Amino acid sequence: MSFLSLTTDAWNSIGTWIAAVGTVGATGMAVRSARQARTIAEQSRADALEVRREEAAAKKIDQASKICAWIGVPDATDWGPVSGDVVKLSNTSDQPVHSVIVYLVWVQGAAPRTGEKQEAHSRAHESSDINTMRAVVQVLPPGESELYFAEIESRPPQGVLGVELAFTDRAGVHWVRRAGTSELITLHNDPIKHYGISFPINYATL
């Protein structure tokens, strides 16, 4: 075998090796590119899913966020001054809500601070009339409305009233807006069932 033959064979081997290395390198780059593309696609899908979730959450809470209530000053009436407490109700959506329950609760003072605790307190004390602290309304239409409550005879020291408002929106989702914080929370059951209110119900009128 001549030196020239050996040299040619060596160069052929080197060329084959270089080609193999190039193929491996190209394959590695292709794999990395595929991984990067897959990562980008997965992130895009995750971002799109998050956007849809945020849109769904915003849509779900849209009407509920427009329903609120607070302790107000009674409007003038033909019968003169109104004794007791008045609750202002506001529905700035374009649709009514139903199964509305309004509780007077205490945001300050040693007394029930939620509707659930008002119900429990009423059941534990037979002399306590829950209707002085609770009103059930069938439908709250768009706009502003008022509810009048009889004057509370016994108030806790330094007691400050607030309003808890529960309702079912047009989509059938049940909500409660807590007094004090105005936090809006979804309920698993309709408000009447949630609070354990028994029938027949003495509905209030607006």
N, C-alpha and C positions, 0 to 999 in steps of 0.2 A: 504494500500500500504506500503510495507516494505521499510526500508532505503536503502537496496540493490537495490531494483527496482528503487528508486529515483536516486540513484547514477548512475545506468546503463543508465537510460533515460537522465540524465544530460550529461554523457559522450557521449552518442549518439548525443545529440544536439550540443555539442561542436565539435564533429567530423564533423557533417553536416555543421556547420558554417565554420570550417576550410577548408573543401572541397570547400565550396562556395567561400570563400575568395581566395583560390588557383585558382579556375576557373576564377574568375574575374581578378586576377593578370595575369594569363596566357593569358587571352583574351586581356588585356591591352598591354602586351608585344608583342602579335601577331599583334595588331593594330599598335603599334609603329614601329615594324619591317617592316610591310607592308608600312607604311608611309615613312620610311627611304629608303626602296627599290624603292618606287615610285619616291622619290626625286632624288635618284642616277640615276635612269633610265631617268628621265626628264632632269637632268643635262648632262647626256651622249648624249642624243638626241640633246640638245642645242649646246653642244660642237661640235658634228659631223656636225650640220647644219652650225655653224660658220666656220668650216674648209672648207666645201663645198663652202660657200660664198667667203671666201678668195681665194680659188683655182679658182673660176669662175671670180673673179675680176682680179686676176693675169693673167688669160688666156685672158680676155677681153682687158687688156692694154698691153699685151706682145708685139705685133707688133708696136703699137703706141709709146711705150716707146723707140723704136729703130729708130725713125724718128726725125730729128732735122735740124736746119739751123742757120747760123750765118754770120755776115759780115766778109769777108775774104780778102785775098790779091790775086789779079788775077794771074793766071798762065801765063807764058811767051807765047806769040803768034807769029805767023809768020808776024803779022802786026805791031809788036812793042808794046809800052806801051798802056795800056787800060785806057781811062779816064772814070770817073764815079765810081760806086760802084759795087762790085761783092758779090753775095750771094752764100755761100757754102751750099750744100744740102747733107745730109747723110741719107742713108737707110741701116742699118746694119741687117735688117731682110732678109729672103730668098724669100720674095714675094714683088711685087710692090704695091704701093698705088696709088690712082687716085683722080681726082678732086682736084688737088693741087693748093692752092692759097698762094702766097708769097707777104707779104706787107713789105715795108720799113716803119718803124714807129720810133718815137722818144722816147728814154728812158730817155732823158734829154733835157730840153728846152721847151718853151711854144709852143707846136705843138702837133698834134694828136699822141696819144700813143697806139692806137689799130687800127686794120683794120676797125672796124665799124666807128670809128671817122675819119679815112682817107676817107672813102666813103662819110660820111656826109659832110666833109669839101669840097670834090670835087663837090658835088651837090650844095653846097651853094656858090661856087665860080666858075663861068663859065670859067674863065681863067685858072683854075687849071686842069691839065691833069692827071687823076688818073693812066694812064699807066706808068707815070714816077715813081710811088710809088707802083705799083701792077703788078704782073705777074701771069698768070693762065697757069698751065701746066696740060696736060691731064693725064700723067702717070709719076711717079717717080720710076725708077727701083732700085733694090738693088745696093749698091755701093755709090760713091760720084759723085756729079754733080755740075755744076756752072750755075748761071744766072747772066747776066750782065745788069745793069741799067744805063741809061744815067746820066750824071753828073747833080746833083741838083743845080739849079741856085740860089735859095734863101733858105738859111739855118737859123734857129732861132739862136739867140745868145747862145753860149755855147751848141748848139745842138749836141747830140750824137745819131747816128742811131742804131736801133736794127731790128730784123727780127721777124715778126709774121708769123706762118706757119699753114695753115689749110689743111686738107686732109680727105679722106675716106679710111679706111683700108680694107683688104681683106674680112673681115666679114661684111662689110657694115656699120660699126660704124663710125660716123663723129667726128672729133677731131680738136682742135685748140691748138697750143702751143704758149703761150704768150711771147712777148719779155721782156727782163729784168729779169723776174722771172723764165722763162722756164716752167711755170705751164702748165700742160696738162689737158684740159677740154673737156668733151663731148659736142657735139652740137646736137640739136634736128633735124635739117635739114642738107642736104648736104651743103657744104661750099658755093657753088654758090648761092643757095637760101638764105642761112643765111645772106650773105653780100648784097643781093639784086642786084647782078650783072646781067645786062641785056644782052640779045642776040642781034646780033651775038657777039661771044667772039673772041677776038684777042689772040689766044693761043701762048704762048712762046715756044721756043724749047730749049732743053738742049744741 
